[in-house]
Amino acid sequence: MNPREKNQTEALAALSAADRACLERLAARADVSPEVIWPDVWLYGLDDVEEGIRADIEADEYFKSNVGIDNAEVMAEVRNLIAVHGKSNR
């Protein structure tokens, strides 16, 4: 175990009961185990990870009812823009 992993493991073991409960709640919302989400929490903090999880959930809900743009359609538009506005390097 490298020093970084050791520090993460020690920090996880030293969490207060309140922080442990918050970590478990976040893990449940993200549908992962607390150990899986812990490295992100350790790096970015509970608040930032919670915000990211909330944003992911909101995006998933949005795209359930709002179909995104088909990749083929986007690529065709990009090719058209390049053909019209692109400059040759030759």
Protein Blocks (a to p, Z undefined) as FASTA:
>chain_A
ZZklmmmmmmmmmpcfklmmmmmmmmmmnopafklmmmmmmmnojklmmmmmmmmmmmmm
mmmmmccddfklmmmmmmmmmmmmpccfZZ
